[in-house]
């Protein structure tokens, strides 16, 4: 869900506010929420970006007129961050307010993902207590858990349920394991940890993967290996054989006359997805 900023609400002014009223509102908010005044507070950084974005638009007569015509939703679709801040001299404005204006901070304001792209909970958090001076934000702890996968799930990806016990009781969450996962890999799922006892937003969930050995298949780089048992006469005379792939499909292979046990048949395109590997079928002679 993509939410757009109401610039008048951000600056706490009426839609008919004069240029002087806008500047006064921005000055007060910028001094309150400037990152230099709130070290270690990501919330202050986000609010400062929003305040700067709102003032950059409303202080420009042309952009403000277009914003009033389109409204927050359509204006956000038409104007990107570079358009919004074009011609808006942050450095001079910061000096006028007696604030530091490092180039890196200005670059972040111009290049970061638009502040309006937030989920509903983040949007609520953003405006909660806007008139209060924030302290350093306390980040919820990351919760670590192990997750066991089959080889097929690791290679092709899977949706898995992670379960863990918390002070509030059992907690489960579904996570998506990407294709090509491997043992020891750690996946971080932002905001998917269990709710905290303090009622703050959930922390991140760190999932460490453990891939179980498969009795039939194994991996060698981008290739998937399996065995095919044949009678000695089939190896000598040749035959048509059916093998199963790791994803459960049946594959018809031709065994040439005079084939030797221990050699491999290669089926290109049946290796690890999105790679250039093959299914390698090792010929085994039955006793």
Backbone as CSV, one residue per row, in Angstrom:
resi,resn,N_x,N_y,N_z,CA_x,CA_y,CA_z,C_x,C_y,C_z
1,UNK,0.846,-1.187,0.000,0.000,0.000,0.000,0.876,1.228,0.000
2,UNK,0.712,2.138,-0.961,1.531,3.332,-1.087,0.748,4.532,-0.578
3,UNK,1.254,5.185,0.467,0.575,6.304,1.089,1.317,7.597,0.761
4,UNK,0.551,8.689,0.550,1.136,9.962,0.167,1.066,10.947,1.326
5,UNK,2.041,11.838,1.386,2.078,12.838,2.437,1.076,13.953,2.188
6,UNK,0.381,14.346,3.250,-0.416,15.571,3.233,0.512,16.664,3.747
7,UNK,1.041,17.462,2.836,2.079,18.412,3.213,1.583,19.466,4.209
8,UNK,0.335,19.854,4.102,-0.197,20.832,5.053,-0.267,20.232,6.456
9,UNK,-0.627,18.966,6.510,-0.676,18.292,7.808,0.714,18.147,8.392
10,UNK,1.686,17.822,7.555,3.056,17.654,8.029,3.579,18.933,8.668
11,UNK,3.307,20.084,8.033,3.781,21.366,8.559,2.815,21.982,9.570
12,UNK,1.641,21.340,9.746,0.643,21.810,10.704,0.193,23.235,10.394
13,UNK,-0.145,23.454,9.121,-0.637,24.757,8.683,-1.923,24.564,7.898
14,UNK,-2.675,25.633,7.734,-3.887,25.596,6.925,-3.534,25.667,5.445
15,UNK,-4.401,25.134,4.567,-4.127,25.204,3.121,-3.937,26.623,2.602
16,UNK,-4.475,27.612,3.319,-4.330,29.000,2.873,-3.159,29.714,3.517
17,UNK,-2.266,28.994,4.138,-1.145,29.604,4.857,-0.278,30.436,3.920
18,UNK,0.195,31.579,4.431,1.061,32.457,3.647,2.471,31.895,3.604
19,UNK,3.292,32.492,2.716,4.678,32.051,2.597,5.414,32.231,3.918
20,UNK,5.123,33.327,4.627,5.781,33.575,5.906,5.350,32.555,6.961
21,UNK,4.073,32.187,6.946,3.583,31.187,7.893,4.209,29.811,7.612
22,UNK,4.367,29.495,6.343,5.001,28.231,5.973,6.446,28.189,6.468
23,UNK,7.152,29.296,6.247,8.553,29.341,6.645,8.703,29.244,8.152
24,UNK,7.813,29.904,8.891,7.862,29.862,10.349,7.600,28.438,10.852
25,UNK,6.602,27.775,10.244,6.271,26.406,10.651,7.427,25.463,10.346
26,UNK,8.009,25.626,9.162,9.127,24.763,8.796,10.320,24.988,9.710
27,UNK,10.588,26.253,10.018,11.736,26.562,10.889,11.588,25.873,12.241
28,UNK,10.408,25.982,12.839,10.189,25.392,14.158,10.338,23.865,14.117
29,UNK,9.729,23.251,13.097,9.784,21.791,12.996,11.182,21.300,12.639
30,UNK,11.856,22.018,11.736,13.189,21.597,11.317,14.165,21.635,12.485
31,UNK,14.064,22.678,13.319,14.949,22.772,14.481,14.651,21.650,15.473
32,UNK,13.361,21.333,15.636,12.974,20.281,16.579,13.438,18.907,16.127
33,UNK,13.300,18.625,14.805,13.511,17.262,14.315,14.808,17.070,13.542
34,UNK,15.639,18.095,13.477,16.896,17.947,12.757,17.717,16.819,13.375
35,UNK,18.305,15.921,12.546,19.083,14.788,13.078,20.220,15.196,14.002
36,UNK,20.804,16.381,13.793,21.872,16.825,14.684,21.360,17.047,16.104
37,UNK,20.079,17.369,16.215,19.482,17.591,17.523,18.935,16.300,18.139
38,UNK,18.877,15.250,17.336,18.302,13.973,17.789,19.203,12.812,17.375
39,UNK,20.437,12.779,17.854,21.361,11.715,17.419,20.828,10.328,17.776
40,UNK,20.932,9.415,16.811,20.517,8.038,17.050,19.028,7.797,16.931
41,UNK,18.270,8.757,16.401,16.826,8.579,16.281,16.423,8.469,14.815
42,UNK,16.203,7.258,14.295,15.728,7.098,12.914,14.397,7.790,12.685
43,UNK,13.526,7.836,13.717,12.226,8.485,13.562,12.409,9.974,13.288
44,UNK,13.365,10.612,13.987,13.628,12.024,13.752,14.106,12.249,12.321
45,UNK,14.961,11.358,11.802,15.440,11.481,10.425,14.281,11.402,9.438
46,UNK,13.359,10.458,9.674,12.225,10.291,8.770,11.327,11.528,8.794
47,UNK,11.067,12.045,9.995,10.197,13.226,10.101,10.877,14.456,9.489
48,UNK,12.187,14.558,9.682,12.889,15.707,9.106,12.825,15.676,7.578
49,UNK,12.957,14.476,7.004,12.833,14.347,5.550,11.440,14.751,5.083
50,UNK,10.416,14.339,5.835,9.040,14.667,5.458,8.798,16.164,5.550
51,UNK,9.322,16.800,6.604,9.167,18.247,6.771,9.846,18.987,5.627
52,UNK,11.053,18.554,5.282,11.780,19.192,4.185,11.058,19.000,2.854
53,UNK,10.511,17.787,2.640,9.770,17.518,1.411,8.542,18.414,1.315
54,UNK,7.815,18.544,2.430,6.597,19.365,2.434,6.923,20.833,2.155
55,UNK,7.964,21.341,2.795,8.301,22.745,2.605,8.857,23.014,1.206
56,UNK,9.606,22.044,0.656,10.145,22.206,-0.695,9.022,22.379,-1.704
57,UNK,7.907,21.715,-1.493,6.768,21.825,-2.415,5.960,23.089,-2.140
58,UNK,5.566,23.292,-0.882,4.647,24.392,-0.562,5.310,25.764,-0.631
59,UNK,6.631,25.831,-0.523,7.317,27.126,-0.620,7.537,27.546,-2.067
60,UNK,7.326,26.628,-2.999,7.463,26.926,-4.427,6.071,27.175,-5.005
61,UNK,5.749,28.399,-5.447,4.390,28.710,-5.905,3.884,27.776,-7.005
62,UNK,4.753,27.412,-7.945,4.322,26.547,-9.051,4.015,25.138,-8.545
63,UNK,4.923,24.579,-7.745,4.702,23.228,-7.212,3.504,23.201,-6.272
64,UNK,3.365,24.257,-5.472,2.225,24.304,-4.540,0.912,24.350,-5.292
65,UNK,0.855,25.132,-6.362,-0.376,25.215,-7.156,-0.707,23.857,-7.759
66,UNK,0.335,23.165,-8.235,0.114,21.842,-8.827,-0.315,20.833,-7.753
67,UNK,0.270,20.955,-6.568,-0.105,20.068,-5.461,-1.573,20.288,-5.078
68,UNK,-1.987,21.557,-5.010,-3.377,21.856,-4.668,-4.343,21.349,-5.733
69,UNK,-3.906,21.374,-6.985,-4.757,20.898,-8.078,-4.893,19.376,-8.072
70,UNK,-3.775,18.688,-7.870,-3.760,17.228,-7.983,-4.136,16.503,-6.698
71,UNK,-3.778,17.094,-5.556,-3.945,16.398,-4.292,-2.753,15.493,-4.025
72,UNK,-2.604,15.007,-2.796,-1.428,14.210,-2.418,-1.208,12.978,-3.272
73,UNK,-2.279,12.239,-3.591,-2.112,10.979,-4.311,-1.535,11.193,-5.708
74,UNK,-2.199,12.021,-6.505,-1.765,12.208,-7.886,-0.465,13.007,-7.969
75,UNK,-0.257,13.926,-7.023,0.981,14.695,-7.041,2.182,13.782,-6.831
76,UNK,2.048,12.824,-5.912,3.140,11.887,-5.655,3.455,11.013,-6.842
77,UNK,2.456,10.753,-7.689,2.696,9.951,-8.886,3.407,10.759,-9.969
78,UNK,3.181,12.073,-9.981,3.734,12.917,-11.041,5.116,13.465,-10.694
79,UNK,5.373,13.699,-9.399,6.622,14.322,-8.980,7.457,13.341,-8.154
80,UNK,8.703,13.084,-8.611,9.635,12.266,-7.849,10.452,13.135,-6.915
81,UNK,11.367,12.515,-6.147,12.165,13.248,-5.164,13.013,14.333,-5.821
82,UNK,13.615,14.020,-6.976,14.440,15.018,-7.655,13.609,16.211,-8.112
83,UNK,12.367,15.943,-8.572,11.482,17.030,-9.003,11.090,17.907,-7.813
84,UNK,10.784,17.252,-6.695,10.327,17.977,-5.517,11.403,18.938,-5.003
85,UNK,12.657,18.476,-4.965,13.724,19.282,-4.371,14.491,20.126,-5.385
86,UNK,14.088,20.062,-6.646,14.771,20.872,-7.655,14.599,22.358,-7.336
87,UNK,15.711,23.096,-7.244,15.666,24.520,-6.966,15.499,24.854,-5.502
88,UNK,15.453,23.852,-4.632,15.276,24.073,-3.194,16.630,23.954,-2.524
89,UNK,17.195,25.087,-2.063,18.552,25.118,-1.540,18.535,24.783,-0.047
90,UNK,18.718,23.497,0.252,18.707,23.058,1.644,19.883,23.643,2.430
91,UNK,21.043,23.704,1.789,22.242,24.156,2.497,22.064,25.574,3.042
92,UNK,21.587,26.490,2.179,21.396,27.872,2.613,20.341,27.964,3.704
93,UNK,19.298,27.171,3.560,18.227,27.202,4.539,18.726,26.707,5.895
94,UNK,19.552,25.659,5.888,20.074,25.136,7.143,20.952,26.184,7.827
95,UNK,21.774,26.878,7.046,22.651,27.899,7.620,21.830,29.025,8.240
96,UNK,20.737,29.374,7.563,19.873,30.444,8.058,19.284,30.070,9.421
97,UNK,18.997,28.777,9.606,18.417,28.311,10.865,19.482,27.974,11.895
98,UNK,20.749,28.109,11.521,21.805,27.771,12.446,22.031,26.288,12.592
99,UNK,21.715,25.503,11.534,21.849,24.049,11.573,22.958,23.601,10.643
100,UNK,23.572,22.482,10.982,24.580,21.912,10.095,23.912,21.366,8.850
101,UNK,24.635,21.359,7.748,24.063,20.845,6.491,25.103,20.018,5.744
102,UNK,25.557,18.900,6.298,26.553,18.089,5.600,26.025,17.602,4.265
103,UNK,26.922,17.506,3.297,26.507,17.094,1.953,25.872,15.712,1.952
104,UNK,26.373,14.812,2.784,25.835,13.449,2.815,24.375,13.455,3.250
105,UNK,24.036,14.310,4.210,22.656,14.374,4.688,21.734,14.893,3.588
106,UNK,22.179,15.904,2.860,21.379,16.428,1.761,21.209,15.368,0.684
107,UNK,22.297,14.632,0.404,22.207,13.575,-0.606,21.184,12.528,-0.205
108,UNK,21.175,12.161,1.079,20.220,11.153,1.543,18.787,11.638,1.372
109,UNK,18.537,12.885,1.679,17.180,13.416,1.541,16.731,13.369,0.089
110,UNK,17.652,13.645,-0.830,17.305,13.671,-2.242,17.186,12.276,-2.853
111,UNK,17.996,11.322,-2.371,18.084,10.032,-3.045,17.356,8.898,-2.337
112,UNK,17.033,9.058,-1.053,16.388,7.963,-0.331,15.022,7.657,-0.893
113,UNK,14.537,6.457,-0.611,13.196,6.036,-1.006,12.190,7.040,-0.467
114,UNK,11.193,7.453,-1.251,10.236,8.466,-0.797,9.641,8.118,0.556
115,UNK,9.542,9.140,1.419,9.035,8.953,2.768,7.608,8.420,2.761
116,UNK,6.839,8.707,1.705,5.427,8.328,1.684,5.198,6.848,1.450
117,UNK,6.232,6.104,1.064,6.049,4.674,0.811,6.187,3.910,2.124
118,UNK,5.062,3.802,2.818,5.031,3.178,4.135,3.809,2.286,4.252
119,UNK,3.903,1.250,5.118,2.726,0.451,5.417,1.876,1.209,6.432
120,UNK,0.610,0.830,6.615,-0.270,1.573,7.512,0.276,1.719,8.931
121,UNK,0.907,0.674,9.486,1.428,0.759,10.838,2.554,1.777,10.920
122,UNK,3.447,1.755,9.903,4.546,2.714,9.889,4.008,4.138,9.764
123,UNK,2.950,4.293,8.977,2.329,5.613,8.804,1.807,6.124,10.139
124,UNK,1.166,5.235,10.917,0.634,5.605,12.225,1.768,5.975,13.169
125,UNK,2.834,5.175,13.162,3.988,5.455,14.011,4.608,6.802,13.661
126,UNK,4.613,7.112,12.370,5.265,8.334,11.894,4.617,9.586,12.481
127,UNK,3.276,9.627,12.544,2.578,10.815,13.010,2.284,10.802,14.508
128,UNK,2.463,9.635,15.165,2.172,9.558,16.588,3.090,10.507,17.362
129,UNK,2.508,11.408,18.140,3.316,12.313,18.944,4.185,13.235,18.129
130,UNK,3.681,13.708,16.981,4.514,14.519,16.092,4.991,15.789,16.796
131,UNK,4.209,16.287,17.736,4.587,17.517,18.414,5.512,17.303,19.592
132,UNK,5.940,16.060,19.823,6.807,15.772,20.949,8.239,15.563,20.470
133,UNK,9.163,15.973,21.290,10.580,15.779,20.935,10.949,14.332,21.209
134,UNK,11.482,13.606,20.213,11.764,12.191,20.417,13.095,11.942,21.113
135,UNK,13.165,10.825,21.815,14.437,10.347,22.325,14.976,9.324,21.344
136,UNK,16.154,8.756,21.619,16.677,7.720,20.722,15.709,6.559,20.611
137,UNK,15.484,6.089,19.393,14.539,5.001,19.162,15.136,3.686,19.657
138,UNK,14.333,2.952,20.410,14.751,1.640,20.901,14.321,0.598,19.887
139,UNK,15.268,-0.117,19.331,14.950,-1.127,18.335,14.578,-2.439,19.031
140,UNK,13.472,-3.062,18.609,13.121,-4.365,19.186,14.228,-5.367,18.888
141,UNK,14.452,-6.311,19.805,15.525,-7.286,19.577,15.214,-8.214,18.405
142,UNK,16.273,-8.663,17.720,16.117,-9.632,16.648,15.969,-11.022,17.262
143,UNK,15.039,-11.801,16.728,14.803,-13.157,17.216,15.399,-14.139,16.226
144,UNK,16.233,-15.069,16.724,16.898,-16.041,15.861,16.247,-17.409,16.008
145,UNK,16.122,-18.124,14.899,15.514,-19.450,14.904,16.124,-20.268,13.773
146,UNK,16.194,-21.587,13.959,16.692,-22.493,12.928,15.521,-23.078,12.158
147,UNK,15.730,-23.354,10.884,14.679,-23.917,10.040,15.268,-25.026,9.182
148,UNK,14.676,-26.214,9.261,15.152,-27.363,8.496,14.388,-27.466,7.178
149,UNK,15.143,-27.699,6.090,14.570,-27.813,4.753,14.940,-29.142,4.128
150,UNK,14.100,-29.617,3.237,14.498,-30.722,2.372,15.349,-30.154,1.250
151,UNK,16.073,-31.004,0.549,16.886,-30.539,-0.572,16.006,-29.916,-1.646
152,UNK,14.861,-30.506,-1.883,13.941,-29.967,-2.887,13.478,-28.561,-2.513
153,UNK,13.150,-28.337,-1.241,12.716,-27.005,-0.804,13.847,-25.993,-0.949
154,UNK,15.076,-26.425,-0.646,16.211,-25.511,-0.761,16.470,-25.128,-2.212
155,UNK,16.375,-26.091,-3.108,16.685,-25.836,-4.513,15.582,-25.019,-5.196
156,UNK,14.330,-25.374,-4.949,13.226,-24.745,-5.676,12.503,-23.660,-4.892
157,UNK,12.866,-23.475,-3.621,12.178,-22.485,-2.809,10.902,-23.059,-2.220
158,UNK,10.425,-22.449,-1.135,9.231,-22.973,-0.477,8.683,-21.941,0.498
159,UNK,7.404,-22.077,0.799,6.803,-21.317,1.886,6.799,-22.218,3.118
160,UNK,7.402,-21.743,4.192,7.541,-22.556,5.401,6.943,-21.813,6.598
161,UNK,6.525,-22.579,7.584,6.010,-22.007,8.821,7.063,-22.123,9.903
162,UNK,7.404,-21.001,10.494,8.363,-20.952,11.594,7.570,-20.862,12.891
163,UNK,7.883,-21.700,13.833,7.182,-21.712,15.116,8.189,-21.554,16.251
164,UNK,7.857,-20.740,17.240,8.705,-20.583,18.406,7.852,-20.216,19.609
165,UNK,8.369,-20.493,20.779,7.670,-20.178,22.019,8.102,-18.810,22.528
166,UNK,7.139,-18.025,22.970,7.422,-16.705,23.518,6.764,-16.588,24.887
167,UNK,7.030,-15.468,25.550,6.426,-15.241,26.864,4.906,-15.169,26.770
168,UNK,4.400,-14.801,25.579,2.958,-14.719,25.377,2.369,-16.001,24.814
169,UNK,3.205,-17.034,24.655,2.725,-18.293,24.121,3.324,-18.590,22.760
170,UNK,2.853,-19.661,22.102,3.387,-20.035,20.782,3.168,-18.931,19.747
171,UNK,4.158,-18.777,18.894,4.078,-17.781,17.813,4.500,-18.450,16.516
172,UNK,3.692,-18.314,15.484,4.014,-18.882,14.172,3.940,-17.795,13.110
173,UNK,4.781,-17.932,12.102,4.774,-16.993,10.985,5.230,-17.725,9.733
174,UNK,4.614,-17.419,8.601,5.010,-18.030,7.336,6.086,-17.182,6.671
175,UNK,7.125,-17.854,6.195,8.225,-17.157,5.532,8.474,-17.812,4.181
176,UNK,8.999,-17.048,3.250,9.324,-17.554,1.918,10.822,-17.820,1.827
177,UNK,11.170,-19.070,1.574,12.565,-19.457,1.377,12.866,-19.353,-0.114
178,UNK,13.857,-18.570,-0.520,14.125,-18.380,-1.953,14.763,-19.593,-2.599
179,UNK,14.675,-19.665,-3.923,15.348,-20.723,-4.671,16.865,-20.641,-4.447
180,UNK,17.483,-21.813,-4.464,18.937,-21.843,-4.354,19.459,-21.602,-2.954
181,UNK,18.638,-21.873,-1.944,19.098,-21.707,-0.563,20.057,-22.835,-0.184
182,UNK,20.798,-22.643,0.907,21.821,-23.624,1.289,21.975,-23.659,2.808
183,UNK,22.557,-24.737,3.308,22.774,-24.896,4.749,23.682,-23.797,5.279
184,UNK,23.307,-23.250,6.428,24.080,-22.183,7.042,23.667,-20.795,6.595
185,UNK,22.843,-20.701,5.558,22.399,-19.397,5.074,21.475,-18.756,6.100
186,UNK,21.639,-17.462,6.331,20.790,-16.735,7.263,19.892,-15.772,6.490
187,UNK,18.592,-15.905,6.703,17.612,-15.029,6.070,17.039,-14.085,7.121
188,UNK,16.968,-12.799,6.797,16.425,-11.802,7.714,15.057,-11.358,7.190
189,UNK,14.031,-11.528,8.020,12.677,-11.119,7.667,12.311,-9.920,8.545
190,UNK,12.277,-8.741,7.911,12.053,-7.495,8.621,10.660,-7.452,9.254
191,UNK,10.633,-7.147,10.555,9.363,-6.961,11.246,8.532,-8.212,11.410
192,UNK,9.137,-9.397,11.198,8.376,-10.645,11.286,8.593,-11.382,12.605
193,UNK,9.321,-10.765,13.534,9.502,-11.390,14.832,8.227,-11.329,15.649
194,UNK,8.175,-12.023,16.784,6.965,-12.003,17.611,6.751,-10.634,18.233
195,UNK,5.501,-10.270,18.522,5.230,-8.981,19.180,5.954,-8.918,20.516
196,UNK,6.465,-7.732,20.849,7.204,-7.577,22.099,6.242,-7.398,23.265
197,UNK,6.722,-7.696,24.447,5.885,-7.550,25.641,5.574,-6.094,25.933
198,UNK,6.418,-5.192,25.417,6.197,-3.762,25.660,5.157,-3.174,24.722
199,UNK,4.682,-3.970,23.769,3.664,-3.481,22.847,4.208,-2.695,21.684
200,UNK,5.533,-2.631,21.527,6.117,-1.931,20.392,6.035,-2.818,19.154
201,UNK,6.432,-2.279,18.014,6.384,-3.050,16.786,7.341,-4.230,16.857
202,UNK,7.007,-5.347,16.199,7.866,-6.534,16.252,9.251,-6.251,15.682
203,UNK,10.237,-6.998,16.184,11.582,-6.906,15.644,11.742,-7.817,14.441
204,UNK,12.984,-7.953,13.990,13.260,-8.795,12.823,13.391,-10.257,13.239
205,UNK,13.167,-11.134,12.275,13.305,-12.575,12.485,14.493,-13.062,11.672
206,UNK,15.475,-13.654,12.343,16.661,-14.189,11.668,16.525,-15.708,11.602
207,UNK,16.450,-16.239,10.395,16.245,-17.669,10.195,17.508,-18.278,9.588
208,UNK,18.097,-19.234,10.294,19.267,-19.954,9.792,18.815,-21.290,9.222
209,UNK,19.209,-21.566,7.985,18.721,-22.745,7.281,19.627,-23.957,7.480
210,UNK,18.992,-25.116,7.561,19.720,-26.391,7.617,19.061,-27.318,6.601
211,UNK,19.805,-27.715,5.578,19.268,-28.551,4.507,19.583,-30.020,4.800
212,UNK,18.543,-30.828,4.850,18.724,-32.254,5.116,19.260,-32.975,3.881
213,UNK,20.132,-33.952,4.059,20.584,-34.753,2.914,19.410,-35.509,2.300
214,UNK,19.438,-35.672,0.996,18.383,-36.403,0.294,18.897,-37.810,-0.041
215,UNK,18.072,-38.838,0.139,18.542,-40.204,-0.135,18.769,-40.495,-1.615
216,UNK,18.211,-39.663,-2.484,18.265,-39.943,-3.920,19.067,-38.917,-4.709
217,UNK,19.050,-37.668,-4.262,19.674,-36.590,-5.031,20.743,-35.884,-4.201
218,UNK,21.680,-35.258,-4.917,22.695,-34.415,-4.296,23.048,-33.299,-5.270
219,UNK,23.799,-32.332,-4.800,24.174,-31.193,-5.634,25.667,-31.181,-5.886
220,UNK,26.033,-30.693,-7.077,27.425,-30.426,-7.411,27.434,-29.149,-8.232
221,UNK,27.619,-28.038,-7.520,27.507,-26.747,-8.194,26.083,-26.520,-8.648
222,UNK,25.898,-26.249,-9.939,24.569,-26.037,-10.512,23.927,-27.337,-10.990
223,UNK,24.638,-28.449,-10.860,24.114,-29.738,-11.313,23.441,-30.488,-10.171
224,UNK,22.432,-31.268,-10.530,21.756,-32.165,-9.596,22.124,-33.593,-9.984
225,UNK,22.596,-34.365,-9.003,23.060,-35.726,-9.275,22.083,-36.758,-8.734
226,UNK,21.910,-37.845,-9.489,21.128,-38.981,-9.035,21.676,-40.241,-9.691
227,UNK,21.234,-41.415,-9.224,21.701,-42.696,-9.764,20.602,-43.401,-10.546
228,UNK,21.011,-44.210,-11.513,20.096,-45.063,-12.284,20.671,-46.475,-12.326
229,UNK,19.957,-47.406,-11.727,20.413,-48.799,-11.702,19.865,-49.560,-12.902
230,UNK,20.761,-50.237,-13.637,20.379,-50.990,-14.833,21.029,-52.371,-14.800
231,UNK,20.392,-53.283,-15.488,20.983,-54.608,-15.660,22.210,-54.518,-16.567
232,UNK,23.112,-55.429,-16.383,24.319,-55.443,-17.211,23.973,-55.565,-18.687
233,UNK,22.903,-56.317,-19.006,22.494,-56.458,-20.409,21.985,-55.144,-20.983
234,UNK,21.316,-54.326,-20.142,20.828,-53.017,-20.607,22.002,-52.077,-20.893
235,UNK,23.040,-52.170,-20.074,24.220,-51.347,-20.325,24.911,-51.799,-21.609
236,UNK,24.956,-53.101,-21.810,25.638,-53.643,-22.984,24.878,-53.354,-24.274
237,UNK,23.565,-53.567,-24.235,22.770,-53.450,-25.464,22.118,-52.085,-25.653
238,UNK,22.089,-51.294,-24.591,21.404,-50.008,-24.669,19.929,-50.151,-24.370
239,UNK,19.297,-49.045,-23.929,17.868,-49.106,-23.604,17.326,-47.698,-23.412
240,UNK,16.007,-47.616,-23.231,15.340,-46.378,-22.840,15.009,-46.493,-21.351
241,UNK,15.321,-45.471,-20.591,15.100,-45.520,-19.149,14.351,-44.273,-18.688
242,UNK,13.585,-44.433,-17.628,12.849,-43.321,-17.032,13.474,-42.991,-15.678
243,UNK,13.793,-41.728,-15.480,14.317,-41.282,-14.184,13.434,-40.156,-13.659
244,UNK,13.377,-40.038,-12.349,12.636,-38.961,-11.709,13.582,-37.782,-11.450
245,UNK,13.083,-36.571,-11.674,13.859,-35.378,-11.370,13.576,-34.955,-9.923
246,UNK,14.361,-34.023,-9.410,14.195,-33.580,-8.029,12.832,-32.950,-7.793
247,UNK,12.271,-32.321,-8.827,10.944,-31.700,-8.659,9.805,-32.659,-8.975
248,UNK,10.115,-33.961,-9.110,9.067,-34.970,-9.233,8.627,-35.311,-10.634
249,UNK,9.243,-34.745,-11.650,8.865,-35.066,-13.029,9.567,-36.342,-13.509
250,UNK,8.989,-36.962,-14.525,9.604,-38.147,-15.138,10.342,-37.726,-16.396
251,UNK,11.552,-38.250,-16.557,12.399,-37.869,-17.679,12.869,-39.123,-18.404
252,UNK,12.666,-39.152,-19.714,13.065,-40.301,-20.517,14.477,-40.081,-21.073
253,UNK,15.362,-41.047,-20.805,16.747,-40.952,-21.245,17.117,-42.156,-22.109
254,UNK,18.031,-41.920,-23.020,18.525,-42.992,-23.877,19.889,-43.452,-23.388
255,UNK,19.998,-44.748,-23.078,21.275,-45.340,-22.671,21.860,-46.016,-23.908
256,UNK,23.003,-45.552,-24.340,23.609,-46.069,-25.565,24.219,-47.464,-25.322
257,UNK,24.247,-48.299,-26.356,24.903,-49.608,-26.230,26.366,-49.442,-25.823
258,UNK,26.821,-50.354,-24.974,28.214,-50.307,-24.535,28.477,-49.295,-23.446
259,UNK,27.430,-48.777,-22.789,27.630,-47.820,-21.696,28.327,-48.503,-20.528
260,UNK,29.106,-47.731,-19.782,29.912,-48.273,-18.695,29.366,-47.774,-17.358
261,UNK,29.240,-48.681,-16.408,28.803,-48.298,-15.067,29.755,-47.261,-14.482
262,UNK,29.177,-46.273,-13.801,29.980,-45.207,-13.202,30.035,-43.949,-14.043
263,UNK,29.657,-44.037,-15.320,29.614,-42.841,-16.174,28.276,-42.127,-15.980
264,UNK,28.217,-40.902,-16.512,27.029,-40.085,-16.304,26.318,-39.792,-17.622
265,UNK,24.997,-39.752,-17.541,24.183,-39.199,-18.620,23.802,-37.780,-18.202
266,UNK,23.847,-36.866,-19.137,23.566,-35.459,-18.822,22.246,-35.048,-19.461
267,UNK,21.375,-34.428,-18.634,20.101,-33.879,-19.120,20.136,-32.370,-18.891
268,UNK,20.581,-31.601,-19.906,20.702,-30.138,-19.733,19.355,-29.500,-19.388
269,UNK,19.435,-28.429,-18.609,18.231,-27.688,-18.262,17.454,-28.251,-17.099
270,UNK,17.931,-29.321,-16.509,17.229,-29.924,-15.374,18.060,-29.837,-14.096
271,UNK,18.943,-28.848,-14.045,19.733,-28.625,-12.842,19.058,-27.616,-11.934
272,UNK,19.862,-26.864,-11.187,19.338,-25.857,-10.277,18.624,-24.771,-11.089
273,UNK,17.414,-24.378,-10.700,16.682,-23.357,-11.447,17.492,-22.069,-11.592
274,UNK,17.272,-21.386,-12.697,17.914,-20.106,-13.001,19.431,-20.248,-13.146
275,UNK,19.904,-21.480,-13.283,21.323,-21.706,-13.518,21.520,-22.416,-14.844
276,UNK,22.751,-22.806,-15.128,23.066,-23.491,-16.382,23.399,-24.959,-16.145
277,UNK,22.957,-25.481,-15.009,23.289,-26.848,-14.662,22.408,-27.869,-15.357
278,UNK,22.715,-29.136,-15.076,22.002,-30.262,-15.687,21.657,-31.272,-14.606
279,UNK,20.805,-32.216,-14.990,20.612,-33.406,-14.174,21.650,-34.415,-14.632
280,UNK,22.523,-34.824,-13.719,23.553,-35.819,-14.031,23.113,-37.170,-13.457
281,UNK,22.949,-38.125,-14.342,22.457,-39.453,-13.960,23.613,-40.449,-14.034
282,UNK,24.026,-40.931,-12.881,25.118,-41.902,-12.844,24.583,-43.303,-13.070
283,UNK,25.200,-44.013,-13.985,24.773,-45.387,-14.319,25.365,-46.366,-13.310
284,UNK,24.479,-47.182,-12.753,24.879,-48.192,-11.775,24.465,-49.570,-12.310
285,UNK,25.368,-50.534,-12.232,25.070,-51.894,-12.683,24.447,-52.685,-11.543
286,UNK,23.281,-53.252,-11.814,22.635,-54.118,-10.822,23.394,-55.428,-10.702
287,UNK,23.411,-55.972,-9.518,24.027,-57.273,-9.303,23.135,-58.394,-9.840
